[in-house]
Amino acid sequence: MAPPPPFRPEPPDGTLRRRFTRGKERPYGVVWFGVTSFWGHLRHFLAAAIATEDVDSRDWMTADDPEDLKRRIARTLGGNEDAPSLVEALGRDLWVDFIADTGDDVGVSRATARLLFAPYEVPDPDRPGELLVAPRGEILLFGGDTAYPVATAQEITNRVIVPFNQVLGTLPPDPTPRVLIGIPGNHDWYDGLDGFARMFRRRADSDDAVPPSVTGFSPLMLQHYAEWAREFVRGGKVEKPHALVLAGYTPVQNASYFALRLAQRIDLIAVDRQLRTPDSRQRAFFTERYQETRGLATMVVLPDPVYRFGHPSKSGTAMVESIQLDLGARDHFVLTGDVHHYERVEQDRLLHVIAGGGGAFLHPARLARGGLPHRAQWPEAPQCRRLLRQVPWKIARGRSGVLPHLVLLALFAPAVLFGLRFYDRLGLILAAPVSVTLVLTTTYALIGGVRRRKSVLPLAFIAAFGTALLPVVSSLGFRLLFASQGVPVTPPWVAVLTLIATVVLGVFIFGGYLAFLTAFGFEHTQAFTALDHPGFKHFVRLRVRADGRGIDGYCIGVVDPLGKDEKPVLVDRFEFRPGS
């Protein structure tokens, strides 16, 4: 079978899309207010509690000496181990594929894999108007959050390994050796890095015989945990594969963080912050490396951005400070995921790229005014505003999960029953509006980040007060409707209909509140997380130049991954030229 010719992606045409194709096979994309996502939130809580007790899953790790790691990668790729840098070891350009925030809807994962494993013709930065071939990377670098909602061995297998291997199995035989490396994100840490280690940790000799997985196990979460509970009672354990094998790729790292000399003038450091900031061993490791290479530019791979939605990120800034990076004193190329869109910012000597489009639900561009100006962004704000309009309707219909409905049902059911006692006297159901307003105002204010911005408090009060009035308005409306139709008014039926209307309309208001927060910059992620949108997936292909001058970057994406006849697009291209 002959390899396919390289595809030439064109820039996005800017058309505003309204309809997108969603996956129709298990495992589906994680719905934010569903049971599966709730399990992820619970694992987050438990992982954070364990981290607070300083139980660190990195205790098994021994950080690779940068020189040893460079030798190991050079040997795997067929280069000269004794060369001072990886590019010099190969004696040619090195192509690296970066992908982050993978492993959600299995159909989208498969489409993203097809995008990732293809060669492309892209503009040559040295010859305007000419093209060069950008082959599949010899290094595949994962930027964190390997699978959702929790990156267990099961979820990584079902949502990443299997769909990726299925696509690799359709490609012509390729003898090119390739390397797999990665850093963990917070969703990897919810499982204590167990799944992450099985995929990325350097394998023992006994694991080399493990075949690449092309079929998953137990796609139903409840079935999997029922098996776990059964084995727990019996005193047994659920067997897991020793290694999660991606066909044709060799994992080489011994720790969740690493450093190596990438090119003559470029050092690479890749950081793991756990659920807080890098630990003391990691801080010492990177600080020493960073100080030893003062004359070099630095490519920094982080699990969180330094800048997100136009402002400094608390977690990203803390990481940079903890390992003592000086982003203004030398040239830095910061590459990160975590935020599920593409954005490039250039500020002084910093090139900052967010590329979190590896398969997970979409996050929007910044929609409010202000913020740090960007050089490139995908999708753009007009497209995100169009998608934002869908949020209240989707949440109200239960397509994002029914947890909000259940919460409002639990909140209003006692209040409506209490108000029903006074229905004959008042002609409406007065369902504890003051108490409900206080509870919902507190909840909505916390969701809107009141600890960061007190100005969200009036918005939370308005949404809460409007929701608290729903039983009054609904019961009065039903009474008037029954009277106009000559139907006898039955208080129990009025109470049931009032409760249903209150829950549905209350969830709609909740969705509208989330959309308002995003539209006006109070909070940027929760509305689109509930939307769990499948579009605008992408990865970044990097050419580390053999001449040592720097790095050329190409972001390649697809607007509607599961849409019919969708073609890849060239989202952005950039250059990192230290010293220029």
C-alpha positions as CSV (number, residue, x, y, z in Angstrom):
1,M,0.0,0.0,0.0
2,A,1.5,3.3,-1.1
3,P,1.4,6.2,1.4
4,P,-1.1,8.9,0.7
5,P,0.2,12.1,-0.8
6,P,0.5,15.1,1.6
7,F,-2.6,17.1,1.9
8,R,-2.4,20.9,1.4
9,P,-4.6,22.6,4.1
10,E,-6.0,26.0,3.3
11,P,-6.7,28.7,6.0
12,P,-10.2,28.6,7.6
13,D,-12.7,30.5,5.5
14,G,-14.3,32.3,8.5
15,T,-17.8,31.0,7.8
16,L,-19.9,31.0,10.9
17,R,-21.1,27.4,11.5
18,R,-24.3,26.6,13.3
19,R,-24.7,22.8,12.9
20,F,-22.1,20.3,13.9
21,T,-22.0,16.5,14.0
22,R,-22.0,14.7,17.3
23,G,-20.7,11.2,18.0
24,K,-23.0,8.2,17.9
25,E,-21.0,5.5,19.5
26,R,-19.7,4.6,23.0
27,P,-18.0,6.0,24.8
28,Y,-19.7,9.3,24.1
29,G,-18.3,12.7,25.0
30,V,-18.5,13.4,28.8
31,V,-21.5,15.6,29.7
32,W,-20.6,18.1,32.3
33,F,-23.7,17.7,34.4
34,G,-24.0,14.0,34.0
35,V,-23.2,11.0,36.3
36,T,-19.9,10.3,34.6
37,S,-18.7,13.8,35.0
38,F,-19.9,13.8,38.6
39,W,-17.6,10.9,39.2
40,G,-14.8,12.9,37.8
41,H,-15.6,15.8,40.2
42,L,-15.5,13.3,43.1
43,R,-12.1,11.9,42.0
44,H,-10.9,15.5,41.8
45,F,-12.0,16.1,45.3
46,L,-10.3,13.0,46.6
47,A,-7.1,13.6,44.6
48,A,-6.9,17.1,46.0
49,A,-7.4,15.8,49.5
50,I,-4.7,13.3,49.1
51,A,-2.3,15.9,47.7
52,T,-3.1,18.1,50.7
53,E,-1.7,15.2,52.9
54,D,1.5,15.3,50.7
55,V,1.0,11.8,49.4
56,D,2.7,12.3,46.0
57,S,2.4,9.7,43.2
58,R,5.8,11.0,41.9
59,D,7.6,9.2,44.7
60,W,8.3,6.3,42.4
61,M,10.0,8.5,39.9
62,T,13.6,9.2,39.2
63,A,14.0,12.2,36.9
64,D,15.9,11.4,33.8
65,D,19.3,13.1,33.5
66,P,18.8,15.4,30.4
67,E,21.9,13.9,28.7
68,D,20.7,10.4,29.3
69,L,17.2,11.2,27.9
70,K,18.7,12.8,24.9
71,R,20.9,9.8,24.2
72,R,17.9,7.4,24.7
73,I,15.8,9.4,22.2
74,A,18.6,9.7,19.7
75,R,19.2,6.0,19.9
76,T,15.5,5.2,19.4
77,L,15.4,7.5,16.3
78,G,18.6,6.2,14.9
79,G,20.8,9.2,15.6
80,N,24.3,9.8,17.1
81,E,24.0,9.5,20.8
82,D,27.2,11.5,21.4
83,A,26.0,14.6,19.7
84,P,25.4,17.6,22.1
85,S,21.7,18.1,21.0
86,L,18.9,16.0,19.6
87,V,18.8,17.8,16.3
88,E,22.6,17.5,15.9
89,A,22.2,13.8,16.7
90,L,19.9,13.3,13.8
91,G,21.7,15.7,11.4
92,R,18.5,16.9,9.9
93,D,15.2,18.7,10.8
94,L,13.3,17.1,13.7
95,W,9.5,17.0,13.4
96,V,7.5,17.0,16.7
97,D,3.7,16.7,17.0
98,F,2.1,18.3,20.0
99,I,-1.4,17.4,21.1
100,A,-3.2,18.1,24.4
101,D,-6.6,17.5,26.0
102,T,-7.4,14.2,24.2
103,G,-9.6,11.3,25.0
104,D,-13.2,12.4,25.1
105,D,-15.8,11.3,22.5
106,V,-14.4,8.2,20.8
107,G,-15.6,9.2,17.3
108,V,-13.9,12.6,17.7
109,S,-10.8,10.9,19.0
110,R,-10.6,8.8,15.9
111,A,-11.1,11.8,13.6
112,T,-8.4,13.7,15.5
113,A,-6.0,10.7,15.1
114,R,-6.6,10.8,11.3
115,L,-5.8,14.5,11.4
116,L,-2.7,13.9,13.5
117,F,-1.1,11.0,11.6
118,A,-1.2,12.5,8.2
119,P,1.5,14.4,6.2
120,Y,0.8,17.9,5.0
121,E,2.1,20.5,2.6
122,V,2.6,23.8,4.4
123,P,4.2,27.2,3.6
124,D,8.0,27.3,3.6
125,P,9.1,30.2,5.8
126,D,12.4,30.5,3.9
127,R,10.9,30.6,0.4
128,P,7.7,32.8,0.2
129,G,5.1,31.2,-2.0
130,E,6.8,27.8,-1.8
131,L,5.7,24.7,0.1
132,L,7.4,22.1,2.1
133,V,6.3,18.7,3.3
134,A,5.5,18.4,7.0
135,P,5.6,14.6,7.7
136,R,4.2,12.9,10.7
137,G,6.3,13.8,13.7
138,E,9.1,11.5,14.9
139,I,8.2,12.6,18.4
140,L,4.6,12.7,19.7
141,L,4.3,15.0,22.7
142,F,1.1,14.9,24.8
143,G,0.5,18.1,26.7
144,G,-1.7,16.8,29.5
145,D,-5.3,15.6,30.3
146,T,-4.9,12.4,28.4
147,A,-8.5,11.3,28.9
148,Y,-11.8,12.5,30.5
149,P,-13.3,12.7,33.0
150,V,-10.5,10.8,34.8
151,A,-7.5,9.5,33.0
152,T,-7.7,5.9,34.3
153,A,-6.2,3.0,32.3
154,Q,-9.7,2.2,31.2
155,E,-10.6,5.7,29.9
156,I,-7.2,6.1,28.2
157,T,-7.6,2.8,26.5
158,N,-11.1,3.3,25.4
159,R,-10.9,7.0,24.4
160,V,-7.2,7.3,23.2
161,I,-5.3,4.1,22.6
162,V,-8.0,2.2,20.8
163,P,-9.2,4.9,18.4
164,F,-5.6,6.0,17.7
165,N,-4.5,2.5,17.0
166,Q,-7.5,1.8,14.8
167,V,-6.4,4.7,12.6
168,L,-2.8,3.7,12.7
169,G,-3.9,0.2,11.6
170,T,-5.3,1.7,8.4
171,L,-2.1,3.4,7.4
172,P,0.5,1.9,5.1
173,P,3.4,0.2,6.9
174,D,5.9,2.8,8.1
175,P,9.3,1.6,9.4
176,T,10.1,5.1,10.8
177,P,11.0,4.8,14.6
178,R,9.0,7.2,16.7
179,V,9.1,8.4,20.3
180,L,6.2,9.0,22.7
181,I,6.6,11.5,25.5
182,G,4.1,13.5,27.7
183,I,3.3,15.5,30.8
184,P,0.2,15.0,32.9
185,G,-2.6,17.5,33.5
186,N,-5.1,17.7,36.4
187,H,-7.3,14.9,34.9
188,D,-4.3,12.6,34.8
189,W,-3.7,13.3,38.5
190,Y,-7.3,12.4,39.4
191,D,-6.1,8.8,38.9
192,G,-2.8,9.4,40.7
193,L,-0.9,9.0,37.4
194,D,-1.7,5.3,37.2
195,G,-3.1,5.5,33.7
196,F,-0.5,8.1,32.7
197,A,2.4,5.9,33.8
198,R,1.1,2.9,31.9
199,M,1.1,4.9,28.7
200,F,4.2,7.1,29.0
201,R,6.6,5.5,31.4
202,R,9.6,3.7,29.9
203,R,8.7,0.1,29.6
204,A,10.3,-2.9,31.2
205,D,11.6,-5.6,28.8
206,S,8.6,-7.8,29.8
207,D,6.2,-5.1,28.6
208,D,7.7,-4.9,25.1
209,A,5.6,-7.9,24.0
210,V,2.3,-6.2,24.9
211,P,0.4,-5.7,21.7
212,P,-1.2,-2.4,20.7
213,S,-4.9,-2.3,21.9
214,V,-7.5,-2.0,19.1
215,T,-10.5,-3.0,21.3
216,G,-11.5,-1.4,24.5
217,F,-12.8,-2.9,27.7
218,S,-16.1,-2.3,29.6
219,P,-17.3,1.0,27.9
220,L,-19.9,1.3,30.6
221,M,-18.6,3.1,33.7
222,L,-21.1,1.5,36.1
223,Q,-20.2,-2.0,34.8
224,H,-16.5,-1.3,35.4
225,Y,-17.1,-0.1,38.9
226,A,-19.4,-3.0,39.7
227,E,-16.5,-5.3,38.8
228,W,-14.2,-3.3,41.0
229,A,-16.6,-3.5,43.9
230,R,-17.0,-7.2,43.4
231,E,-13.3,-7.8,43.5
232,F,-12.9,-5.5,46.5
233,V,-15.4,-7.6,48.5
234,R,-13.6,-10.8,47.4
235,G,-10.2,-9.4,48.3
236,G,-9.1,-9.5,44.6
237,K,-8.3,-6.8,42.1
238,V,-9.3,-5.7,38.6
239,E,-6.5,-6.6,36.2
240,K,-5.1,-3.8,34.2
241,P,-2.7,-4.0,31.2
242,H,0.9,-3.3,32.3
243,A,1.4,-1.0,29.3
244,L,-1.0,1.0,27.2
245,V,0.7,0.7,23.8
246,L,0.4,3.1,20.9
247,A,1.4,1.3,17.8
248,G,4.8,2.4,16.4
249,Y,5.7,4.7,19.3
250,T,8.3,4.0,22.1
251,P,7.9,5.7,25.5
252,V,11.2,6.8,26.9
253,Q,10.7,8.8,30.1
254,N,11.1,7.7,33.7
255,A,9.3,10.6,35.3
256,S,6.3,12.9,34.6
257,Y,8.7,15.8,33.9
258,F,11.9,16.1,32.0
259,A,14.4,18.3,30.2
260,L,16.7,17.8,27.3
261,R,18.9,19.8,24.8
262,L,16.6,20.1,21.8
263,A,18.9,22.1,19.4
264,Q,22.2,23.9,19.6
265,R,20.5,27.0,21.1
266,I,17.3,25.7,22.4
267,D,16.7,23.8,25.7
268,L,13.4,21.9,26.3
269,I,11.8,21.6,29.8
270,A,8.4,19.9,30.4
271,V,6.8,20.5,33.8
272,D,4.3,18.6,35.9
273,R,2.6,20.7,38.6
274,Q,0.4,17.9,40.1
275,L,-2.7,19.6,41.4
276,R,-0.9,22.7,42.8
277,T,2.6,23.7,41.9
278,P,5.8,21.7,41.1
279,D,7.2,19.8,44.1
280,S,10.5,20.6,45.7
281,R,12.5,18.0,43.7
282,Q,11.2,19.2,40.5
283,R,11.8,22.9,41.4
284,A,15.5,22.0,42.2
285,F,15.8,20.0,38.9
286,F,14.5,22.7,36.7
287,T,16.1,25.6,38.5
288,E,19.5,24.0,38.2
289,R,19.0,23.1,34.6
290,Y,17.7,26.6,33.8
291,Q,20.6,28.4,35.5
292,E,23.1,26.1,33.8
293,T,21.8,27.1,30.3
294,R,21.7,30.9,30.6
295,G,22.8,31.4,27.1
296,L,20.1,29.3,25.5
297,A,16.5,29.9,24.5
298,T,14.0,27.7,26.3
299,M,11.0,25.8,25.0
300,V,8.7,25.3,28.0
301,V,5.9,22.7,27.9
302,L,3.3,23.4,30.7
303,P,0.1,21.7,31.7
304,D,-1.6,25.1,32.2
305,P,-1.1,28.4,30.2
306,V,0.7,31.4,31.7
307,Y,-1.9,33.5,30.0
308,R,-5.5,32.4,29.6
309,F,-8.4,34.3,28.2
310,G,-6.3,37.5,28.0
311,H,-5.1,37.6,31.6
312,P,-2.3,35.9,33.6
313,S,-3.3,32.5,34.9
314,K,-2.9,31.9,38.6
315,S,-1.7,28.3,38.2
316,G,0.5,29.1,35.2
317,T,2.1,32.1,36.9
318,A,2.7,30.0,40.0
319,M,4.5,27.3,37.9
320,V,6.7,29.9,36.2
321,E,7.7,31.5,39.5
322,S,8.3,28.2,41.3
323,I,10.9,27.1,38.8
324,Q,12.3,30.6,38.5
325,L,11.7,31.2,34.8
326,D,12.4,34.8,33.7
327,L,10.2,35.2,30.7
328,G,11.6,38.7,29.9
329,A,15.3,37.9,30.2
330,R,15.7,35.4,27.5
331,D,13.7,33.9,24.6
332,H,10.9,31.5,25.6
333,F,8.5,29.5,23.6
334,V,5.7,28.4,26.0
335,L,3.5,25.6,24.6
336,T,0.5,24.4,26.6
337,G,-2.9,22.9,26.5
338,D,-5.6,22.8,29.3
339,V,-7.7,25.5,27.6
340,H,-9.5,23.8,24.7
341,H,-8.9,26.2,21.9
342,Y,-6.0,27.6,19.9
343,E,-4.4,30.9,20.7
344,R,-1.0,32.5,20.0
345,V,0.3,35.5,21.9
346,E,3.6,37.3,21.4
347,Q,4.9,39.6,24.0
348,D,8.5,40.9,24.1
349,R,10.7,37.8,24.0
350,L,7.8,35.4,24.8
351,L,6.0,33.2,22.2
352,H,3.0,31.7,24.0
353,V,0.8,29.1,22.3
354,I,-2.3,27.4,23.7
355,A,-3.3,24.3,21.7
356,G,-5.8,22.3,23.7
357,G,-7.8,20.9,20.8
358,G,-6.8,17.3,20.9
359,G,-10.3,15.9,21.2
360,A,-12.0,17.3,24.3
361,F,-15.0,19.7,24.4
362,L,-14.4,23.2,23.1
363,H,-13.6,26.3,25.1
364,P,-14.4,29.7,23.7
365,A,-12.3,32.7,22.8
366,R,-12.5,35.6,25.2
367,L,-15.8,37.3,24.4
368,A,-15.6,40.3,26.7
369,R,-13.5,43.4,25.9
370,G,-10.0,43.8,27.2
371,G,-7.3,41.3,27.8
372,L,-3.9,40.7,26.2
373,P,-4.0,41.0,22.4
374,H,-3.5,37.8,20.4
375,R,-1.9,37.2,17.1
376,A,-4.1,34.2,16.2
377,Q,-7.2,32.6,17.7
378,W,-9.4,29.7,16.7
379,P,-12.4,29.7,16.8
380,E,-12.8,33.4,16.7
381,A,-15.1,35.4,19.0
382,P,-18.1,35.7,16.5
383,Q,-18.3,31.9,16.1
384,C,-18.1,31.5,19.8
385,R,-20.9,34.0,20.4
386,R,-23.1,32.0,18.0
387,L,-22.4,28.8,19.8
388,L,-23.0,30.4,23.2
389,R,-26.7,31.0,22.3
390,Q,-27.3,27.3,22.4
391,V,-26.2,26.9,26.0
392,P,-29.4,27.7,28.0
393,W,-31.5,25.5,25.6
394,K,-29.2,22.6,25.8
395,I,-28.9,22.6,29.6
396,A,-32.7,23.0,30.0
397,R,-33.4,20.0,27.8
398,G,-31.1,17.8,29.9
399,R,-28.6,17.3,27.0
400,S,-25.8,18.3,29.3
401,G,-26.9,16.0,32.1
402,V,-29.7,16.2,34.6
403,L,-27.8,17.2,37.8
404,P,-29.1,20.8,37.7
405,H,-32.6,19.5,37.4
406,L,-32.1,17.1,40.3
407,V,-30.6,19.9,42.4
408,L,-33.5,22.3,41.7
409,L,-36.0,19.5,42.3
410,A,-34.5,18.8,45.7
411,L,-34.5,22.5,46.5
412,F,-38.1,23.3,45.3
413,A,-40.0,20.2,46.2
414,P,-40.2,20.9,49.9
415,A,-40.8,24.6,49.3
416,V,-43.7,23.9,46.9
417,L,-45.2,21.4,49.3
418,F,-45.0,24.0,52.0
419,G,-46.5,26.7,49.8
420,L,-49.4,24.4,48.8
421,R,-50.8,24.7,52.3
422,F,-51.7,28.3,51.6
423,Y,-52.9,27.9,48.0
424,D,-56.6,28.1,48.8
425,R,-56.0,31.4,50.7
426,L,-53.6,33.1,48.3
427,G,-54.5,31.5,45.0
428,L,-50.9,30.8,44.2
429,I,-47.9,28.8,45.7
430,L,-45.5,31.0,47.7
431,A,-42.6,28.6,47.9
432,A,-40.2,30.1,50.4
433,P,-38.8,32.8,48.0
434,V,-36.5,34.4,50.5
435,S,-34.8,31.2,51.6
436,V,-34.5,30.0,48.0
437,T,-33.0,33.3,46.9
438,L,-30.4,33.2,49.6
439,V,-29.4,29.6,48.8
440,L,-29.2,30.2,45.0
441,T,-27.5,33.6,45.3
442,T,-24.7,31.9,47.3
443,T,-24.4,29.1,44.8
444,Y,-24.5,31.3,41.7
445,A,-22.0,33.7,43.2
446,L,-19.5,30.9,43.9
447,I,-20.0,29.6,40.4
448,G,-19.3,33.1,39.0
449,G,-16.1,33.4,41.0
450,V,-17.2,35.9,43.6
451,R,-14.0,35.4,45.5
452,R,-12.2,37.0,42.5
453,R,-14.8,39.5,41.4
454,K,-17.3,40.9,43.9
455,S,-19.2,42.5,40.9
456,V,-20.7,39.1,40.1
457,L,-22.8,39.2,43.3
458,P,-25.7,41.4,41.8
459,L,-25.9,39.1,38.8
460,A,-26.1,36.1,41.0
461,F,-28.9,37.7,43.0
462,I,-30.9,38.6,39.9
463,A,-30.7,35.1,38.6
464,A,-31.5,33.6,42.0
465,F,-34.4,36.0,42.6
466,G,-35.9,35.3,39.2
467,T,-35.6,31.5,39.9
468,A,-37.2,31.9,43.3
469,L,-40.2,33.6,41.8
470,L,-40.9,30.8,39.4
471,P,-43.3,28.8,41.7
472,V,-45.3,32.0,42.3
473,V,-45.6,32.9,38.6
474,S,-46.1,29.3,37.4
475,S,-48.8,28.5,39.9
476,L,-50.7,31.7,39.2
477,G,-50.4,31.0,35.4
478,F,-51.7,27.5,35.8
479,R,-54.7,28.7,37.9
480,L,-55.6,31.3,35.4
481,L,-55.2,28.8,32.5
482,F,-57.5,26.3,34.2
483,A,-60.0,29.0,34.9
484,S,-60.1,30.2,31.3
485,Q,-60.7,26.7,30.1
486,G,-63.3,25.9,32.6
487,V,-61.3,23.2,34.2
488,P,-61.7,22.6,37.9
489,V,-58.6,23.7,39.8
490,T,-57.0,20.8,41.7
491,P,-54.3,22.0,44.1
492,P,-52.2,18.8,43.9
493,W,-52.1,19.0,40.1
494,V,-51.2,22.7,40.3
495,A,-48.4,21.8,42.6
496,V,-47.0,19.0,40.3
497,L,-47.2,21.2,37.2
498,T,-45.7,24.2,39.1
499,L,-42.8,22.0,40.3
500,I,-42.1,20.7,36.7
501,A,-42.2,24.2,35.2
502,T,-40.1,25.6,38.0
503,V,-37.4,23.0,37.5
504,V,-37.3,23.3,33.7
505,L,-37.4,27.1,33.6
506,G,-35.0,27.4,36.6
507,V,-32.4,25.3,34.7
508,F,-32.9,27.5,31.7
509,I,-32.2,30.6,33.8
510,F,-29.1,28.8,35.2
511,G,-27.9,28.1,31.6
512,G,-28.6,31.7,30.7
513,Y,-26.6,32.8,33.8
514,L,-23.6,30.7,32.7
515,A,-23.8,32.1,29.2
516,F,-24.0,35.7,30.6
517,L,-20.9,35.1,32.7
518,T,-18.9,33.9,29.6
519,A,-20.2,36.7,27.3
520,F,-19.2,39.5,29.7
521,G,-15.9,37.9,31.0
522,F,-16.8,37.0,34.6
523,E,-16.0,33.3,33.9
524,H,-14.9,31.7,30.6
525,T,-15.2,27.9,30.7
526,Q,-18.4,26.6,32.3
527,A,-20.9,27.5,29.7
528,F,-18.9,25.9,26.9
529,T,-18.1,22.9,29.1
530,A,-21.8,22.3,29.5
531,L,-22.2,22.7,25.8
532,D,-19.6,19.9,25.3
533,H,-19.1,21.0,21.7
534,P,-17.2,18.6,19.4
535,G,-15.8,21.1,16.9
536,F,-12.5,22.9,16.1
537,K,-10.1,20.1,16.9
538,H,-6.4,20.7,16.2
539,F,-2.8,19.9,17.0
540,V,0.6,21.6,16.4
541,R,3.3,20.3,14.1
542,L,6.8,21.7,14.9
543,R,9.9,21.6,12.8
544,V,13.1,22.0,15.0
545,R,15.5,23.2,12.4
546,A,18.7,21.3,11.6
547,D,20.5,24.6,11.2
548,G,19.7,25.5,14.8
549,R,18.0,28.8,13.9
550,G,14.8,28.0,15.7
551,I,11.4,26.3,15.4
552,D,8.7,26.5,12.8
553,G,5.1,25.8,14.0
554,Y,2.0,24.8,12.1
555,C,-1.4,24.4,13.8
556,I,-3.6,22.1,11.7
557,G,-7.2,21.6,12.6
558,V,-10.6,20.5,11.4
559,V,-13.8,22.5,12.0
560,D,-16.4,19.7,12.3
561,P,-14.4,16.4,12.9
562,L,-17.3,14.1,12.3
563,G,-18.8,16.1,9.5
564,K,-19.1,14.7,6.0
565,D,-16.3,15.6,3.6
566,E,-14.6,17.9,6.2
567,K,-11.0,18.8,5.2
568,P,-8.1,19.9,7.4
569,V,-7.4,23.6,7.6
570,L,-4.2,25.5,8.3
571,V,-5.2,27.4,11.5
572,D,-2.0,29.2,12.0
573,R,1.8,29.2,11.4
574,F,4.5,30.8,13.5
575,E,8.2,31.0,13.9
576,F,10.4,30.9,17.0
577,R,13.7,32.6,16.3
578,P,15.9,33.0,19.4
579,G,18.0,36.2,19.2
580,S,16.1,37.7,16.3
